[in-house]
Amino acid sequence: KTAMKWYTLAAEQGDASAQISLGNAYGRGQGVIQDNVYAHMWLNIAASSGISKDAIINRDIIAKRMTLADISAAQKLARECVVKKYKGC
C-alpha cells in the first residue's frame, strides 16, 4: 500500500514508469483490489508517452481479459485523466 501511494504521487506528476507500475499493480491486484479497467487506463496513459514498449505489451495483455465495454470505459477514463493532468485518477 505504501508503494501504491508513492507510485500514485509520481504518476500524477506524469512519470510513465510510475504509471506502468500502477497499471501492473491493478492488473495483478498487488497493493490494490485487482481492476482491469484501471490497469488498462494507467497502461494506456503510459503507452501514449512512447517511453516504454512494456506499457503497450502489458496493456494488450490486460485487454485480452476485458470486454469491449470495459476497454471503452478504460479509454474514456484515460482521456479524462489526461485532461485532469493525472490528478485524482
CORJO-V527526 format. One record per residue. SS is DSSP state (A for helix, B for strand, O for the rest). PSI is psi as a letter, one per 30 degrees, with the letter a starting at -180 (NA if undefined). NEAR is the number of other ideal C-beta (glycine too) atoms within 10 Angstrom. Layout:
# CORJO-V527526
<<SS & PSI & NEAR> <SS & PSI & NEAR>>
This chain:
# CORJO-V527526
<<O & e & 7> <A & e & 7> <A & e & 12> <A & e & 16> <A & e & 10> <A & e & 11> <A & e & 23> <A & e & 19> <A & e & 11> <A & e & 17> <A & e & 25> <A & f & 18> <O & g & 12> <O & g & 14> <O & j & 18> <A & e & 20> <A & e & 16> <A & e & 20> <A & e & 31> <A & e & 24> <A & e & 22> <A & e & 28> <A & e & 28> <A & e & 20> <A & e & 21> <A & e & 24> <A & e & 22> <A & f & 12> <O & h & 11> <O & j & 13> <O & f & 15> <O & l & 17> <O & k & 7> <O & k & 12> <O & j & 16> <A & e & 20> <A & e & 20> <A & e & 23> <A & e & 27> <A & e & 29> <A & e & 27> <A & e & 34> <A & e & 30> <A & e & 24> <A & e & 25> <A & e & 29> <A & e & 24> <A & f & 14> <A & f & 14> <O & g & 10> <O & e & 14> <O & k & 16> <A & f & 9> <A & e & 16> <A & e & 24> <A & e & 15> <A & e & 12> <A & e & 21> <A & e & 24> <A & e & 12> <A & e & 14> <A & e & 27> <A & e & 18> <O & f & 7> <O & g & 11> <O & l & 16> <O & l & 10> <A & e & 8> <A & e & 9> <A & e & 16> <A & e & 17> <A & e & 12> <A & e & 17> <A & e & 24> <A & e & 14> <A & e & 12> <A & e & 18> <A & e & 23> <A & e & 13> <A & e & 12> <A & e & 21> <A & e & 14> <A & e & 8> <O & g & 11> <O & h & 11> <O & g & 19> <O & k & 9> <O & g & 8> <O & NA & 19>>
